[in-house]
């Protein structure tokens, strides 16, 4: 059996949502559709998470040259910023990050 494709799962999920919103289904059929929708939503979410890991951003390194970096890799991003920022700026960034963590 072929592996489900994101677009097909999303299309099925949209049809389920439309059917549930119309309200013409029996309670049992609504529950079956809802369960199927949850499964599809989870598969779509997993596919998107995998795709996000593959996305790369083009950034400038310390020498001003362009290089690729994995999207959302905060640890590497922090290392790059620390090379380019003086210690006072790094401390300010750390304080801002700590303040944000405390707020939420």
C-alpha positions in Angstrom: 0.0 0.0 0.0 1.3 3.4 -0.9 2.1 5.9 1.8 -0.6 8.5 2.2 0.2 11.9 0.8 -0.3 15.1 2.7 -2.5 16.7 0.1 -4.8 13.7 -0.1 -5.1 13.6 3.7 -5.8 17.3 3.9 -8.4 17.0 1.2 -10.2 14.2 3.0 -10.0 16.1 6.3 -11.6 19.2 4.6 -14.5 17.0 3.3 -15.0 15.5 6.8 -15.1 19.0 8.3 -17.7 20.1 5.7 -19.9 17.1 6.3 -19.7 17.7 10.1 -20.5 21.4 9.7 -23.5 20.6 7.5 -25.0 18.6 10.3 -26.9 16.0 8.2 -25.1 13.0 9.6 -26.4 10.7 12.3 -24.7 10.8 15.7 -22.9 7.5 15.0 -21.7 8.6 11.6 -20.6 12.0 13.0 -18.5 10.2 15.6 -16.9 7.9 13.0 -16.1 10.9 10.8 -14.8 12.8 13.8 -12.4 9.9 14.7 -11.2 9.7 11.1 -10.7 13.4 11.0 -8.5 13.3 14.2 -6.4 10.5 12.6 -6.0 12.6 9.4 -5.2 15.7 11.3 -2.4 13.9 13.2 -0.9 12.5 10.0 -1.0 16.0 8.4 0.6 17.5 11.5 3.4 14.8 11.4 4.0 15.5 7.7 4.3 19.2 8.3 6.7 18.7 11.2 8.9 16.5 9.0 8.8 19.1 6.2 9.7 21.9 8.6 12.8 19.9 9.6 13.9 19.8 6.0 13.4 23.5 5.3 16.6 25.5 5.2 17.1 29.2 5.4 19.8 31.1 3.7 21.7 33.2 6.1 24.9 35.2 6.3 27.8 33.9 8.4 30.3 36.0 10.3 32.4 36.5 7.2 29.4 37.9 5.3 29.1 34.9 3.1 25.8 33.1 2.5 25.3 29.7 3.9 22.4 27.4 4.6 21.2 26.5 8.1 18.5 24.2 9.2 15.2 26.1 9.8 14.3 26.6 13.5 17.7 25.3 14.8 17.8 27.7 17.8 21.1 26.3 19.2 23.0 27.0 16.0 21.3 30.4 15.6 22.4 31.4 19.1 26.0 30.4 18.4 26.0 32.5 15.2 24.6 35.5 17.0 27.1 35.2 19.9 30.0 35.4 17.4 28.6 38.5 15.8 27.3 40.3 18.9 29.4 42.0 21.6 29.1 40.6 25.2 26.8 43.5 26.3 24.3 42.7 23.4 24.4 39.0 24.2 23.6 39.7 27.9 20.7 42.0 26.8 19.4 39.2 24.6 19.6 36.6 27.4 17.8 38.9 29.8 15.0 39.5 27.2 14.7 35.7 26.7 14.5 35.1 30.4 11.9 37.8 30.8 9.8 36.2 28.1 10.1 32.8 29.8 8.9 34.3 33.1 5.9 35.9 31.5 4.5 32.7 30.0 
